[in-house]
Amino acid sequence: MSKPRAFALIPAAGMGKRMGASMNKQYLQLGGKPIVARTLQVFQDSPLISGIILVIPEDEIPYCRREVVEKYQLTKVLDVVPGGSERQHSVMNGLRALQNLAAAEDIILIHDGVRPFIDEGILQQSIDLAGSGVGALVAVQSKDTIKVVRDGVVISTPERSTLWQAQTPQSFRYGQILQAHQQAVQDNFVGTDDCSLFERSNEPVKIITGSYRNIKITTPEDLVLAEAFLSQQGGGQP
């Protein structure tokens, strides 16, 4: 039996309204290069990854192919597919694009297109853990006290040691996550992330401790922080 392969599924179909920019956030420059190109480059460079599916708004596909995939020679990008009305629908479109490419036992790493600071060690841990048949969730412990609020009134304060901030990648065997998404479609259920769909299938999800540098760039403040991280690692090349 051949060893399972690993594929990256990169949803980058958000409008980026919180960024307040004139273009979608994935194309904003980070060290002279679009954010999404930097994210894709991590998976392009990793020997662990066999191929990449990129999901973006349908009307941006020609631009993205030309200005990101071709310009930066991202040869592992197997397809660029249109996103849906919700992130979950975008991921489902990406999973469908993999149906003739991935086997049920292959590993799918679902990773935000605007989270460019993921590292090789986390990819390896994600693939190893998902390969055992559980969901692999990269996350960090909450630094702050969290309040549960209803109608502007605090109703409880969860124990901080039990609270983790979910990041990506979120990784699974292809057959399992496809089934979880298909069940969500059937039930008309929209979850907050892919692990929430996996959890509905009564499948275990285990934590991989991530990094506080693995930020999702969604606001102008995030972009300032990302530039600082990039400067520290000497990655400002065009």
VMD Tcl script that draws the C-alpha trace (Angstrom):
set ca {
  {0.00 0.00 0.00}
  {1.43 3.38 -1.01}
  {2.04 6.06 1.58}
  {-0.77 8.65 1.82}
  {-0.03 11.95 0.13}
  {-0.74 15.38 1.58}
  {-2.59 18.18 -0.21}
  {-3.11 21.78 0.86}
  {-6.52 23.37 0.40}
  {-6.21 27.14 0.65}
  {-9.47 29.12 0.96}
  {-8.83 32.79 0.12}
  {-12.28 33.88 -1.00}
  {-13.01 36.46 1.69}
  {-13.79 40.08 0.87}
  {-11.58 41.49 3.64}
  {-13.95 44.27 4.71}
  {-12.18 44.72 8.05}
  {-8.98 45.65 6.24}
  {-10.61 48.75 4.71}
  {-8.45 48.45 1.59}
  {-9.33 49.01 -2.07}
  {-8.52 45.39 -2.93}
  {-9.17 42.04 -1.28}
  {-6.79 41.42 1.59}
  {-5.09 38.38 0.05}
  {-3.53 40.61 -2.65}
  {-2.18 43.27 -0.29}
  {1.59 43.49 -0.32}
  {3.60 41.94 2.48}
  {7.28 42.61 2.01}
  {6.75 43.32 -1.69}
  {4.70 40.19 -2.39}
  {0.94 39.45 -2.14}
  {-0.02 37.88 1.17}
  {-1.61 34.87 -0.52}
  {1.53 34.29 -2.59}
  {3.59 34.14 0.61}
  {1.16 31.64 2.11}
  {1.20 29.47 -1.00}
  {5.01 29.61 -1.15}
  {5.25 27.76 2.17}
  {3.35 24.81 0.70}
  {5.13 25.10 -2.66}
  {8.49 24.80 -0.91}
  {7.51 21.96 1.42}
  {8.51 18.45 0.28}
  {5.60 17.17 2.39}
  {2.97 18.65 0.05}
  {1.99 16.94 -3.21}
  {-0.38 19.59 -4.52}
  {-2.40 22.70 -3.72}
  {-6.02 23.68 -4.41}
  {-6.62 27.44 -4.19}
  {-10.15 28.78 -3.65}
  {-10.85 32.44 -4.51}
  {-13.78 34.59 -5.69}
  {-14.80 33.47 -9.18}
  {-14.26 36.85 -10.82}
  {-10.67 36.97 -9.53}
  {-9.55 33.64 -11.00}
  {-7.87 35.04 -14.16}
  {-6.10 37.76 -12.15}
  {-4.96 35.30 -9.49}
  {-3.65 32.79 -12.02}
  {-1.65 35.52 -13.77}
  {-0.47 37.70 -10.87}
  {0.05 35.03 -8.22}
  {0.24 31.45 -9.49}
  {2.13 32.10 -12.75}
  {4.11 35.15 -11.63}
  {5.60 33.33 -8.62}
  {5.87 29.95 -10.39}
  {3.65 28.14 -7.91}
  {3.73 24.90 -9.84}
  {2.09 22.80 -7.13}
  {-1.21 24.68 -7.57}
  {-3.31 22.00 -9.28}
  {-6.45 24.09 -9.65}
  {-7.93 27.48 -8.79}
  {-11.62 27.09 -8.01}
  {-14.40 29.57 -7.20}
  {-15.41 30.22 -3.63}
  {-18.90 30.14 -2.14}
  {-21.07 32.44 -0.05}
  {-19.50 31.16 3.19}
  {-16.01 29.86 3.95}
  {-17.48 26.41 4.50}
  {-18.91 26.43 0.97}
  {-15.53 27.51 -0.40}
  {-13.83 24.59 1.35}
  {-16.46 22.21 -0.03}
  {-15.72 23.48 -3.55}
  {-12.05 22.76 -2.92}
  {-12.79 19.28 -1.62}
  {-14.85 18.54 -4.72}
  {-11.93 19.67 -6.89}
  {-9.83 16.99 -5.19}
  {-12.21 14.11 -5.89}
  {-10.25 12.84 -8.88}
  {-6.87 13.62 -7.32}
  {-6.93 12.49 -3.69}
  {-7.55 9.06 -2.21}
  {-9.69 8.62 0.91}
  {-6.57 8.06 3.05}
  {-4.69 11.10 1.75}
  {-4.28 14.04 4.11}
  {-5.89 17.43 3.45}
  {-4.45 20.46 5.21}
  {-7.02 23.29 5.13}
  {-5.20 26.56 5.67}
  {-6.21 30.23 5.54}
  {-4.86 32.09 2.52}
  {-3.90 35.08 4.69}
  {-1.96 33.13 7.33}
  {1.57 33.16 5.82}
  {3.70 32.34 8.88}
  {3.04 28.62 9.19}
  {6.19 26.51 9.48}
  {7.36 23.13 8.27}
  {7.33 21.55 11.73}
  {3.63 22.28 12.15}
  {2.90 20.84 8.69}
  {4.71 17.63 9.63}
  {2.87 17.30 12.95}
  {-0.47 17.98 11.22}
  {0.11 15.30 8.59}
  {1.27 12.75 11.16}
  {-1.67 13.33 13.50}
  {-4.35 13.43 10.79}
  {-2.90 10.25 9.34}
  {-3.94 8.44 12.52}
  {-7.60 9.15 11.70}
  {-8.30 12.10 14.00}
  {-8.76 15.76 13.19}
  {-5.59 17.80 13.74}
  {-6.21 21.34 14.96}
  {-3.38 23.86 15.27}
  {-4.21 26.17 18.16}
  {-2.71 28.32 20.90}
  {-3.87 28.80 24.47}
  {-5.80 31.99 25.11}
  {-3.66 34.69 26.69}
  {-6.66 36.67 27.85}
  {-9.55 36.03 30.18}
  {-12.66 35.36 28.07}
  {-16.15 36.51 29.07}
  {-19.40 34.99 27.87}
  {-21.76 37.92 27.26}
  {-25.48 38.11 26.53}
  {-27.21 41.42 25.77}
  {-24.17 43.32 27.00}
  {-24.07 41.53 30.35}
  {-21.38 39.07 31.45}
  {-22.98 35.74 32.28}
  {-19.90 33.58 32.87}
  {-16.11 33.47 32.86}
  {-14.77 30.16 31.48}
  {-11.60 28.73 32.98}
  {-8.83 30.17 30.82}
  {-6.72 27.00 30.89}
  {-9.46 25.21 28.92}
  {-9.65 27.85 26.16}
  {-7.66 27.59 22.95}
  {-7.66 29.88 19.92}
  {-8.11 27.85 16.76}
  {-5.71 28.50 13.91}
  {-4.96 26.65 10.69}
  {-4.03 24.29 9.18}
  {-6.85 22.01 10.23}
  {-5.99 18.61 8.84}
  {-7.90 15.40 8.14}
  {-8.02 12.29 6.03}
  {-9.70 13.28 2.79}
  {-12.49 10.72 2.99}
  {-13.42 11.75 6.52}
  {-13.54 15.52 5.99}
  {-15.39 15.14 2.68}
  {-18.02 13.04 4.46}
  {-18.29 15.62 7.28}
  {-18.85 18.41 4.75}
  {-21.39 16.37 2.81}
  {-23.31 15.71 6.03}
  {-23.28 19.44 6.84}
  {-24.75 20.20 3.40}
  {-27.43 17.58 3.94}
  {-28.28 19.02 7.38}
  {-28.10 22.65 6.19}
  {-25.53 23.25 8.94}
  {-22.92 26.02 8.75}
  {-20.07 25.70 11.23}
  {-17.42 28.12 12.39}
  {-14.54 26.03 11.06}
  {-13.80 22.64 9.54}
  {-13.14 21.02 12.91}
  {-16.67 21.94 14.01}
  {-18.01 19.81 11.13}
  {-15.67 16.97 12.05}
  {-16.83 17.17 15.67}
  {-20.47 16.83 14.53}
  {-19.49 13.49 13.01}
  {-18.41 12.35 16.50}
  {-14.83 12.20 15.30}
  {-12.08 13.22 17.75}
  {-10.10 16.41 17.19}
  {-6.70 16.73 18.83}
  {-4.64 19.86 19.42}
  {-1.25 20.69 17.97}
  {0.27 23.60 19.85}
  {0.83 26.35 17.31}
  {2.60 29.70 17.39}
  {1.35 33.17 18.27}
  {3.16 34.28 15.10}
  {0.78 32.22 12.98}
  {-1.53 35.20 12.62}
  {-4.43 35.62 10.23}
  {-4.03 39.00 8.53}
  {-7.48 40.58 8.65}
  {-6.97 44.16 9.92}
  {-4.48 46.98 9.24}
  {-2.92 46.26 12.64}
  {-2.32 42.65 11.63}
  {-0.49 43.82 8.52}
  {1.83 46.02 10.60}
  {2.59 43.04 12.86}
  {3.14 40.78 9.85}
  {5.65 43.23 8.37}
  {7.54 43.17 11.68}
  {7.61 39.36 11.72}
  {8.79 39.28 8.12}
  {11.53 41.81 8.83}
  {12.77 39.71 11.77}
  {13.10 36.62 9.58}
  {14.68 38.54 6.70}
  {11.88 37.73 4.25}
  {11.29 41.05 2.52}
  {12.24 39.89 -0.95}
  {9.96 40.90 -3.86}
}
mol new
graphics top color blue
foreach p $ca { graphics top sphere $p radius 0.5 }
foreach p [lrange $ca 0 end-1] q [lrange $ca 1 end] { graphics top cylinder $p $q radius 0.2 }
display resetview
